[in-house]
Amino acid sequence: MIDPASFRDPAGRVHHVDGRIFRAVHRAGLQDWLFVNGSEVFQRLVQRGAVLGADEVDPGVLGGDAPTGGLVLEHPRIPFWSYPYEWSFGALKAAALAHLDLQIELLDHRIALSDGSAYNVQFLGTRPVFVDVLSLRRYRANEHWAGYRQFCQQFLYPLLLRSKFGVPFQDWFRGRPEGIAVEEVAHLARWHHLLSLGMLLHVIAPGRLQAHAGGWVETRATRAQARGLPMSRYRSLLLQLRDWIAVLRPRAQGPSTWQDYAWGATYDRAEAAAKRALVECFARSVRPALLLDLGCNTGEYAGLALRAGAQKVVGLENDHGALERAFAHAHRATLDLLPLYQDCTDPSPGQGWNGREHRGLVERCADVEAVMALAFVHHVVLGRNIPLADVVRWITSLAPCGLIEFVPKDDRAVQRMLSLRDDAFPGYSFDAFLAALHRHARVVAQRTVSQSGREIVWFVRDAQ
Amino acid sequence: MPVHTRWGLHRLGPTTAPLVAFVVVVVTCRPAHAYVDPGTLSIVLQGTVAGIAALALYFRARVTKLFSIFRRRSKCEEPEAPGANSGGKAESDPDDQ
């Protein structure tokens, strides 16, 4: 099957065959690929893990889809595909810096990138890796940076939204998968931003000219194209962007709801220990290759699961403060944890061309082997009015086994949630939860982990 | 003739002049009500943007070098305090937000 997102590049296509990932290199991209693959710098980048490896295989694996006059490469599989509109600020910044570092190193060896797409970067844990090897091609003397505008739209402007204006970029970016337009960011700029060289060069000037320039642009563009861009200037542009992005920080928005959440907030020491023990026991027994942590917060329990036996965790969180802390914590502790921005009541849909270019979250969870939903259900049921049975069905559909924590109405956290509103949830009880769970799964273990009556249930989904 | 030369801005110096001209053009341009392809605009601007970026990097390197000379001198002049840590402060984690 041809990857639904692989249709733009005439140099090749990505194919999925029996869970393996192949890339057909067409005749149009063959010469550039041979040049890149033969270079010492490319092999070094692959060894270092900055670029995804690619081994040539027998074209017969693609059957009738084998390219005429081209060749076929096989890539290692990325355990979980994510999109830039799901990344934390820290993750997008790490990806932007990795993208620029890659370009700077390659340019020194006369290799350029044909685009500046953030979708060409994926994460292994918190480490960015460049996946589209056919974007690399031989540098043409005095060429312009073909991916400059795309880099700005998909890396720089989302980072600036958060860093300069305090606006989280994820929802905006998801609404514009092609990236944030320069006019929109320029519109937010104030006069004092003229004092920032970066803002002036990459935002205000192109933004104003985009809105105000006339037909003279076409003439100037032809002249600029003919004149070309010396390599030293090309390099300076990359370096200046790198220096600027390296010092960008997410603008503080005050403490977020969950970033300071701690065990002690809702548990005493013994209760927290019981919950930790159950998470560790679960991870040690199941040893999932991919664990999904719904409402991962700052990644405390994901870290526990990883240390106990889970091989990789993808955490979903919709609180920006907690998300940033989770990414920073995973990066510092070199945990194979990828925290993603996600509102589980509105998970990323399939979008882009034909609604299939960027796959929806649930579709990407096919390889998930276990799920954790700790203190998650009550937020969705009581906070967002999703029926309890639907929430249980959704969680059990994500993985063949998992842990779900149920927080009863007597718990302080739930009482706080209901204190300013009518209790419109008469059916919210542990019995109702268990009844809903039994429709899809059997309970392997159940433990009360707090005096208020919080229960953690270990389920195994019925065979489907 | 470049815009900054035409306007006599070249008297401001080699770095400031193109930057000032750039700001003036950007701030004073008026609506043209014409469609401009963003890719085309990117090509037009890249030369100028990259040129200014190159100058900025060059002058920053010079300033850093100048400061490092002063720092070295002041270090030579100041006797090292007993027990002072000569290793400098630890670098902060760039991803630590």
Interface residues (C-beta under 8 A of the other chain):
Chain A: F89 G90 K93 A94 H144 W145 Y148 R149 A181 V182 L194 L197 L200 L201 H202 I204 A205 P206 R208 L209 Q210 A211 H212 A213 G214 G215 V217 E218 R220 A221 A224 Q225 R227 L229 S232 R233 Y234 S236 L237 L239 Q240 L241 D243 A246 R249 P250 E324 R325 F327 A328 H331 R332
Chain B: F22 V23 V26 V27 C29 R30 P31 A32 A34 V36 D37 P38 G39 T40 L41 S42 I43 V44 L45 Q46 G47 V49 A50 G51 I52 A53 A54 A56 L57 D93 P94 D95 D96 Q97
